[in-house]
Amino acid sequence: MENCSCKDDPQKDGCYHCLYAYRQSRQIGSISRKAAIRMLKSILSGKGNITKIRTIGEISANPIFDSELEQEFMEAVRLKAGSANVKDSMRNGKHCYYIALGDTNWEIEPQVLLDAEQGVKVPSKPDFIFWPVKEDSHLPVAVFTDGFTYHQDIAAEDTLKREAIRRSGNFRVWSLSYDDVQSVFTSDSGYLTETLHASEMPSGNAIYSGIVKSKHADRLCPEKLSPFDQLMFYLEEPNAEMLFRVHAYAYGLSLLDRSSMTNKLVYESWNEKTGRVKEQTHYTGIDYVFPGTIFGSWMPGKKNGDLMIYSGILKEGMKQGGSAAVCAVLRDDKDKRSDRFEKEWNGFLQFSNIMQFSPEYIGVSTTGLEDDSYLNNLPMNFVQQEEGEPTLQMEDGWDKVFPFLLGEEAKVFANAAKEAGVPAPSDEDIGCDVEDSSGEVIGTAEIIWPAQKAAYLSPEQLEDKEKLISSGWKIFDENTIDELKKTLEE
């Protein structure tokens, strides 16, 4: 095949002399001489490792070998990018690939050792590195392709190595499972626990969608893309760094749960769990306090799941538009895993791929924490981002108060008020005791505008409505928003 005369014709990728057969005439458009050469070279490259066996029964029935998965990954890239946009190339003396994706171009180098020379404290060898060509808006991407059978028992090692790469500040890291790659060839999406549906998070979808729209980042929708398609979006989108950063920021705030912020027992449990992660990984420099911390815990897989996600931010940090610190903990102890562990593991990888764009995120496993795998093995601090990058300050006043609202009814009211152009209250006017002229507390209100003595009451607070009205307060709900707007404009 390498020496066939058809190689001299740029219009041909095979012929009847070297590859085609007449019985294949209907499939000739899918047959490639170049692809066949690559496949045969891959097969022949292992001839020095041939082992004699007595029967085929000695061959492992498990098909998820790394080499096969890596090959299928490249076939998936060709399918998504178009075969014409993926070329063979050479880099560092090895066979590589060149891929053109719209305005971005990449070299794909397999099996690259990353160590201290690249600023990576814990050495590892990603299956592929995507090196950007002639543009500096992206970081190189270290891609790992993981078969569950092997990687389910080395989550501690995997998370340590990948976090070390990320903290170098020189790479992005994408972890794709066997099922993630297979999703390119099939339509199955039920193999993972969904971790990117903001509507299921403690604060719901309101704050997430508000931030994404205000930052003009809604052309990226992670929850509608498979992990593989998220990677392809990053590779092709010139402004990918900023878009992914906005979504990671919005997810972090959506994970907060204001309903727990005054519950000391819940806070202490949360702080104990996140404190253990913080002590080993230094994923955040925030010193949490009670009261004064807004925090949240979320189990994406509902009851008895193997994945827990925690988020926290100081109230003052929230006012200043800061990022929430987020940690995801995968319970991978062999004797404690649920029967959904593979789905949870896949969801954990999906979540980490997106949240790596948050400056204060870490994904860890329980065995890694128990064995102190992360302690002293990670850099204390991230490499700082370049100056001049856009900040993630929330521009709209309503966005700042959404995390402080308690209950879906309040969020529905706030969304409607925002759409109607009602001036946003101060975050200090959320969840307030209301006093009469003598200073006696006569009730509580979810939202107040004290200068106009206007208030919104949650369903639980309606029992105080008559007392408030008697003291001169005007009470509004989602049906009287226009009247509220007029009152505030007077």
C-alpha positions as CSV (number, residue, x, y, z in Angstrom):
1,M,0.0,0.0,0.0
2,E,2.8,2.4,0.8
3,N,4.4,1.9,-2.7
4,C,1.3,1.6,-4.9
5,S,1.2,4.0,-7.8
6,C,-2.0,5.5,-6.6
7,K,-0.1,7.4,-4.0
8,D,1.1,9.8,-6.7
9,D,-2.5,10.9,-7.5
10,P,-3.7,13.4,-4.9
11,Q,-7.3,12.6,-5.9
12,K,-6.9,8.9,-4.9
13,D,-6.9,7.3,-1.5
14,G,-6.6,3.7,-2.7
15,C,-7.2,1.7,-5.8
16,Y,-8.1,-1.8,-6.9
17,H,-4.5,-2.8,-7.1
18,C,-3.6,-2.1,-3.4
19,L,-6.9,-2.1,-1.4
20,Y,-10.2,-2.1,-3.2
21,A,-12.2,-5.2,-4.2
22,Y,-15.2,-5.2,-6.6
23,R,-17.5,-6.7,-4.0
24,Q,-16.8,-3.5,-1.9
25,S,-18.0,-1.1,-4.6
26,R,-20.8,0.3,-2.5
27,Q,-18.4,1.1,0.4
28,I,-15.4,2.4,-1.5
29,G,-16.2,6.0,-0.4
30,S,-15.6,4.9,3.2
31,I,-12.3,2.9,2.4
32,S,-9.0,4.8,2.9
33,R,-5.6,3.7,1.9
34,K,-4.0,6.2,4.4
35,A,-6.2,5.0,7.2
36,A,-5.4,1.4,6.4
37,I,-1.6,2.2,6.5
38,R,-2.1,3.8,9.9
39,M,-4.0,0.9,11.3
40,L,-1.4,-1.7,10.0
41,K,1.5,0.3,11.4
42,S,-0.3,0.4,14.8
43,I,-0.7,-3.3,14.7
44,L,2.8,-4.0,13.5
45,S,4.3,-1.7,16.1
46,G,3.5,-4.3,18.7
47,K,5.1,-7.3,17.0
48,G,7.9,-7.2,19.6
49,N,5.4,-7.9,22.4
50,I,3.7,-10.9,20.9
51,T,2.9,-13.6,23.5
52,K,2.1,-17.2,22.5
53,I,-1.2,-18.5,23.9
54,R,-2.6,-22.1,23.9
55,T,-6.3,-21.2,23.3
56,I,-8.3,-18.1,22.6
57,G,-9.9,-18.6,26.1
58,E,-6.7,-17.1,27.5
59,I,-7.5,-13.7,25.8
60,S,-9.1,-11.2,28.1
61,A,-12.7,-10.5,27.2
62,N,-12.5,-6.9,28.3
63,P,-12.3,-4.7,25.2
64,I,-11.4,-1.4,27.1
65,F,-7.6,-1.4,26.6
66,D,-6.0,2.1,26.6
67,S,-4.5,1.6,23.2
68,E,-7.8,0.7,21.6
69,L,-9.5,3.6,23.4
70,E,-6.9,6.0,22.2
71,Q,-7.4,4.8,18.6
72,E,-11.2,5.2,18.9
73,F,-10.6,8.7,20.3
74,M,-8.8,9.8,17.2
75,E,-11.5,8.2,15.0
76,A,-14.1,10.3,17.0
77,V,-12.0,13.4,16.4
78,R,-12.0,12.7,12.6
79,L,-15.7,12.1,12.6
80,K,-16.4,15.4,14.4
81,A,-13.9,17.5,12.6
82,G,-14.2,15.9,9.2
83,S,-11.5,13.6,7.9
84,A,-10.3,16.2,5.4
85,N,-9.4,18.5,8.4
86,V,-7.2,15.9,10.1
87,K,-3.8,15.3,8.6
88,D,-0.8,13.3,9.6
89,S,2.2,15.2,10.9
90,M,5.4,14.9,12.8
91,R,6.3,16.4,16.1
92,N,9.3,15.6,18.4
93,G,10.2,12.8,16.1
94,K,6.9,10.9,16.4
95,H,3.8,10.4,14.4
96,C,1.2,13.1,15.2
97,Y,-1.8,14.8,13.7
98,Y,-2.7,18.3,12.5
99,I,-6.3,19.4,12.9
100,A,-8.0,22.5,11.4
101,L,-11.2,23.7,13.2
102,G,-12.5,26.9,11.8
103,D,-10.2,29.7,12.9
104,T,-8.2,27.4,15.2
105,N,-5.5,24.9,14.4
106,W,-4.0,22.2,16.6
107,E,-1.2,19.6,16.6
108,I,-2.2,16.4,18.4
109,E,0.8,14.7,20.0
110,P,0.2,11.3,21.7
111,Q,1.9,10.1,24.9
112,V,3.6,13.2,26.1
113,L,5.5,13.2,29.4
114,L,4.7,16.2,31.6
115,D,7.0,16.9,34.5
116,A,8.9,19.7,36.3
117,E,10.2,20.9,32.9
118,Q,6.7,22.0,32.1
119,G,5.9,23.2,35.6
120,V,4.1,20.0,36.5
121,K,4.9,18.9,40.1
122,V,3.6,15.3,39.7
123,P,4.8,13.6,36.5
124,S,2.3,12.0,34.2
125,K,1.8,11.1,30.6
126,P,-1.5,12.2,29.0
127,D,-2.8,10.1,26.1
128,F,-2.7,13.2,23.9
129,I,-1.6,16.9,24.1
130,F,-3.5,19.3,21.8
131,W,-0.9,22.1,21.0
132,P,-2.4,25.3,19.7
133,V,-0.9,26.5,16.4
134,K,-0.2,30.2,15.7
135,E,-2.7,31.5,18.3
136,D,-2.5,32.3,22.0
137,S,-6.1,32.5,23.1
138,H,-6.1,28.8,24.2
139,L,-4.0,26.8,26.5
140,P,-2.6,23.4,25.3
141,V,-5.0,20.6,26.3
142,A,-3.9,17.4,28.1
143,V,-6.4,14.7,27.2
144,F,-6.8,11.5,29.2
145,T,-8.9,8.6,27.8
146,D,-10.0,6.4,30.7
147,G,-11.5,2.9,30.6
148,F,-13.6,2.3,33.7
149,T,-12.4,-1.2,34.4
150,Y,-8.9,0.0,35.1
151,H,-9.4,3.6,36.3
152,Q,-12.2,3.0,38.8
153,D,-9.6,1.8,41.3
154,I,-7.0,4.6,40.7
155,A,-9.2,7.7,41.1
156,A,-6.8,9.1,43.8
157,E,-3.8,8.8,41.5
158,D,-5.7,10.2,38.5
159,T,-7.1,13.2,40.3
160,L,-3.7,14.0,41.8
161,K,-1.9,13.9,38.5
162,R,-4.5,15.9,36.6
163,E,-4.7,18.6,39.3
164,A,-0.9,18.9,39.2
165,I,-1.1,19.6,35.5
166,R,-3.9,22.1,35.9
167,R,-2.1,24.0,38.7
168,S,0.9,24.5,36.5
169,G,-1.2,27.1,34.7
170,N,0.2,25.8,31.4
171,F,-2.5,23.4,30.4
172,R,-6.2,22.6,30.4
173,V,-7.1,19.0,31.3
174,W,-9.8,16.9,29.7
175,S,-10.7,13.5,31.1
176,L,-12.9,11.3,28.8
177,S,-14.2,7.9,29.6
178,Y,-14.8,5.0,27.2
179,D,-18.5,5.9,27.2
180,D,-17.7,9.6,26.4
181,V,-15.8,8.5,23.3
182,Q,-18.4,6.0,22.3
183,S,-21.1,8.7,22.6
184,V,-19.8,10.1,19.4
185,F,-20.8,6.9,17.5
186,T,-24.0,6.3,19.4
187,S,-26.8,8.5,20.9
188,D,-26.6,7.0,24.4
189,S,-26.4,9.6,27.2
190,G,-27.6,7.5,30.1
191,Y,-24.2,6.4,31.1
192,L,-23.4,9.3,33.5
193,T,-24.9,11.1,36.4
194,E,-25.8,14.6,35.1
195,T,-23.8,17.2,37.0
196,L,-24.3,20.3,34.8
197,H,-28.1,20.9,35.2
198,A,-28.2,24.1,37.1
199,S,-32.0,23.7,37.7
200,E,-31.2,20.8,39.9
201,M,-28.6,22.7,42.0
202,P,-29.5,24.2,45.4
203,S,-30.0,27.8,44.1
204,G,-31.8,26.6,41.0
205,N,-31.4,28.0,37.5
206,A,-32.1,31.7,38.2
207,I,-28.7,32.8,39.1
208,Y,-26.9,30.6,36.6
209,S,-29.0,31.8,33.6
210,G,-28.8,35.4,34.8
211,I,-25.0,35.4,34.9
212,V,-24.6,33.5,31.6
213,K,-26.9,35.9,29.8
214,S,-25.4,39.0,31.3
215,K,-21.9,37.9,30.3
216,H,-23.1,37.0,26.7
217,A,-21.9,33.4,27.2
218,D,-25.2,31.6,26.3
219,R,-23.8,30.3,23.0
220,L,-22.1,27.7,25.1
221,C,-24.6,25.3,26.9
222,P,-22.6,22.6,28.7
223,E,-25.6,20.7,29.8
224,K,-26.7,20.1,26.2
225,L,-23.2,18.9,25.1
226,S,-21.5,15.6,25.7
227,P,-18.1,15.7,27.4
228,F,-16.5,15.0,24.0
229,D,-18.5,17.8,22.3
230,Q,-17.5,20.2,25.1
231,L,-13.9,19.5,24.3
232,M,-14.5,20.1,20.6
233,F,-16.3,23.3,21.4
234,Y,-13.2,24.5,23.4
235,L,-10.9,23.6,20.6
236,E,-12.9,25.4,17.9
237,E,-14.2,28.5,19.8
238,P,-11.7,31.4,19.7
239,N,-13.2,32.9,22.9
240,A,-13.5,29.5,24.7
241,E,-11.4,30.4,27.8
242,M,-13.8,33.3,28.7
243,L,-17.0,31.3,27.9
244,F,-16.0,28.3,30.0
245,R,-14.9,30.5,32.8
246,V,-18.2,32.3,33.0
247,H,-20.1,29.0,33.1
248,A,-17.8,27.6,35.9
249,Y,-18.4,30.8,37.8
250,A,-22.1,30.6,37.4
251,Y,-22.2,26.9,38.4
252,G,-20.2,27.7,41.6
253,L,-22.8,30.2,42.7
254,S,-25.7,28.0,41.8
255,L,-24.4,25.4,44.2
256,L,-24.9,27.7,47.2
257,D,-27.9,27.3,49.4
258,R,-29.0,30.3,51.4
259,S,-31.6,28.3,53.3
260,S,-28.8,26.7,55.4
261,M,-26.6,29.8,56.0
262,T,-28.1,30.4,59.5
263,N,-28.1,26.8,60.6
264,K,-24.9,26.3,62.7
265,L,-25.1,22.5,62.8
266,V,-25.4,22.2,59.1
267,Y,-22.5,24.7,58.7
268,E,-20.3,22.8,61.0
269,S,-20.9,19.5,59.1
270,W,-20.2,21.3,55.8
271,N,-17.1,23.0,57.2
272,E,-15.7,19.7,58.5
273,K,-16.0,18.0,55.2
274,T,-14.6,20.9,53.1
275,G,-12.0,21.6,55.7
276,R,-10.5,18.2,55.3
277,V,-10.2,18.7,51.5
278,K,-8.8,22.2,52.0
279,E,-6.2,21.0,54.5
280,Q,-4.8,18.5,52.0
281,T,-5.2,20.4,48.7
282,H,-5.3,24.1,49.5
283,Y,-7.9,24.5,46.8
284,T,-9.0,27.8,48.3
285,G,-7.5,30.4,50.6
286,I,-10.9,31.4,52.1
287,D,-11.2,31.2,55.9
288,Y,-14.9,30.5,56.4
289,V,-16.7,31.9,59.4
290,F,-20.2,31.5,61.0
291,P,-22.2,33.5,60.5
292,G,-21.0,35.2,57.4
293,T,-20.6,32.2,55.0
294,I,-23.0,31.2,52.2
295,F,-22.5,27.5,51.5
296,G,-24.2,24.5,49.9
297,S,-23.9,20.7,49.5
298,W,-25.3,18.8,46.6
299,M,-25.6,15.1,45.7
300,P,-26.3,15.0,41.9
301,G,-27.2,11.3,42.0
302,K,-30.0,11.9,44.6
303,K,-30.1,9.4,47.4
304,N,-27.1,7.2,48.4
305,G,-24.9,8.6,45.6
306,D,-21.1,8.3,45.3
307,L,-20.6,12.0,44.4
308,M,-20.9,15.0,46.7
309,I,-20.2,18.6,45.6
310,Y,-19.6,21.4,48.1
311,S,-19.6,25.2,47.4
312,G,-18.8,28.1,49.7
313,I,-18.2,31.9,49.7
314,L,-18.0,34.6,52.3
315,K,-20.9,36.9,52.2
316,E,-18.5,39.9,51.7
317,G,-17.0,38.0,48.7
318,M,-20.4,37.5,47.2
319,K,-21.1,41.3,47.4
320,Q,-17.8,41.9,45.5
321,G,-18.7,39.4,42.7
322,G,-16.1,36.8,43.9
323,S,-16.0,33.2,42.9
324,A,-17.4,30.4,45.1
325,A,-14.8,27.7,46.1
326,V,-16.1,24.3,44.9
327,C,-14.9,20.8,45.7
328,A,-16.2,17.5,44.3
329,V,-15.6,14.4,46.3
330,L,-16.0,10.9,44.7
331,R,-16.6,8.1,47.1
332,D,-14.4,5.4,45.6
333,D,-13.8,3.1,48.6
334,K,-14.4,-0.4,47.2
335,D,-16.6,-1.6,50.1
336,K,-18.8,1.6,50.0
337,R,-19.5,2.1,46.3
338,S,-23.1,2.0,45.2
339,D,-24.4,0.1,42.2
340,R,-24.4,3.4,40.3
341,F,-20.7,4.0,40.9
342,E,-19.7,3.9,37.2
343,K,-22.4,6.6,36.4
344,E,-21.1,8.7,39.3
345,W,-17.5,8.4,38.1
346,N,-18.5,9.5,34.6
347,G,-20.4,12.4,36.1
348,F,-17.4,13.4,38.2
349,L,-15.2,13.5,35.1
350,Q,-17.8,15.6,33.3
351,F,-18.1,18.1,36.2
352,S,-14.3,18.4,36.6
353,N,-13.8,19.2,32.9
354,I,-16.0,22.3,33.2
355,M,-15.1,23.4,36.8
356,Q,-11.4,23.4,36.0
357,F,-12.1,26.9,34.7
358,S,-12.9,28.1,38.2
359,P,-9.8,29.4,40.1
360,E,-10.9,27.6,43.2
361,Y,-12.0,24.1,42.3
362,I,-10.7,20.7,43.2
363,G,-12.0,17.1,42.4
364,V,-10.8,14.4,44.8
365,S,-11.6,10.9,45.9
366,T,-12.2,9.6,49.4
367,T,-9.4,7.0,49.1
368,G,-7.0,9.8,48.2
369,L,-8.1,11.8,51.2
370,E,-7.8,8.8,53.5
371,D,-4.3,8.0,52.2
372,D,-3.1,11.7,52.3
373,S,-2.4,11.3,48.6
374,Y,-2.8,15.1,47.9
375,L,-1.0,16.3,51.0
376,N,2.3,18.0,50.1
377,N,2.0,16.7,46.5
378,L,0.3,19.8,45.0
379,P,1.6,23.3,44.6
380,M,0.2,25.6,47.3
381,N,-1.1,28.1,44.9
382,F,-2.2,28.3,41.3
383,V,-0.1,30.2,38.7
384,Q,-1.8,33.6,38.5
385,Q,-3.8,34.4,35.3
386,E,-2.4,37.1,33.1
387,E,-3.4,40.7,33.9
388,G,-6.0,42.3,31.7
389,E,-8.3,39.3,31.5
390,P,-12.0,40.2,32.0
391,T,-13.3,39.9,35.5
392,L,-16.6,38.1,36.4
393,Q,-18.3,40.9,38.3
394,M,-22.0,40.6,38.2
395,E,-23.4,43.7,36.4
396,D,-27.0,43.5,37.3
397,G,-28.2,44.2,40.9
398,W,-30.7,41.4,40.9
399,D,-28.0,38.8,40.1
400,K,-26.3,39.8,43.3
401,V,-29.3,39.1,45.5
402,F,-30.5,35.8,43.9
403,P,-28.2,33.6,46.0
404,F,-29.6,35.2,49.2
405,L,-33.3,34.4,48.3
406,L,-35.0,31.6,50.2
407,G,-37.4,29.4,48.3
408,E,-38.6,29.0,44.7
409,E,-41.5,31.4,45.1
410,A,-39.0,34.3,46.0
411,K,-36.9,33.5,43.0
412,V,-39.9,33.5,40.7
413,F,-40.9,36.9,42.1
414,A,-37.4,38.2,41.7
415,N,-37.1,37.0,38.1
416,A,-40.4,38.7,37.2
417,A,-39.4,41.9,39.0
418,K,-36.1,41.9,37.1
419,E,-37.8,41.4,33.8
420,A,-40.2,44.3,34.6
421,G,-37.3,46.7,35.4
422,V,-38.0,46.9,39.2
423,P,-35.0,48.4,41.0
424,A,-33.0,45.6,42.8
425,P,-32.9,45.8,46.6
426,S,-29.7,45.8,48.5
427,D,-28.5,42.3,49.6
428,E,-28.7,43.6,53.1
429,D,-32.5,44.0,52.6
430,I,-33.1,40.3,52.0
431,G,-34.5,38.1,54.8
432,C,-35.0,41.0,57.3
433,D,-36.8,41.5,60.6
434,V,-39.3,44.5,60.2
435,E,-39.7,46.8,63.1
436,D,-42.5,49.3,64.0
437,S,-41.9,52.9,65.0
438,S,-41.1,51.8,68.6
439,G,-38.4,49.4,67.4
440,E,-40.4,46.3,68.1
441,V,-40.1,43.5,65.6
442,I,-43.5,42.9,64.0
443,G,-42.6,40.4,61.4
444,T,-40.1,39.2,58.8
445,A,-39.9,39.8,55.0
446,E,-38.0,38.1,52.3
447,I,-37.4,41.4,50.4
448,I,-37.8,45.0,51.5
449,W,-37.3,48.4,50.1
450,P,-37.1,50.3,53.4
451,A,-37.3,53.9,52.0
452,Q,-40.6,53.2,50.4
453,K,-41.8,50.7,53.1
454,A,-42.4,48.1,50.4
455,A,-42.0,44.4,50.9
456,Y,-42.3,41.0,49.4
457,L,-43.3,38.1,51.8
458,S,-42.6,34.5,51.2
459,P,-45.6,32.1,51.8
460,E,-44.3,31.3,55.3
461,Q,-44.2,35.0,56.2
462,L,-47.7,35.9,55.1
463,E,-48.9,35.4,58.7
464,D,-47.2,38.7,59.5
465,K,-48.9,40.6,56.6
466,E,-51.6,42.3,58.5
467,K,-49.2,43.6,61.2
468,L,-46.9,45.0,58.5
469,I,-49.8,46.7,56.7
470,S,-51.0,48.2,60.0
471,S,-47.6,49.8,60.4
472,G,-47.7,51.4,57.0
473,W,-45.9,48.8,54.9
474,K,-47.1,47.9,51.4
475,I,-47.0,44.2,50.5
476,F,-46.5,43.1,46.9
477,D,-46.3,39.8,45.1
478,E,-45.8,38.5,41.5
479,N,-49.3,39.8,40.5
480,T,-48.6,43.3,41.6
481,I,-45.2,44.0,40.3
482,D,-46.3,46.9,38.1
483,E,-47.7,48.6,41.2
484,L,-44.4,47.9,43.0
485,K,-42.4,49.6,40.2
486,K,-44.6,52.7,40.4
487,T,-44.2,52.8,44.2
488,L,-40.4,52.7,44.0
489,E,-40.4,55.4,41.3
490,E,-42.5,57.8,43.3
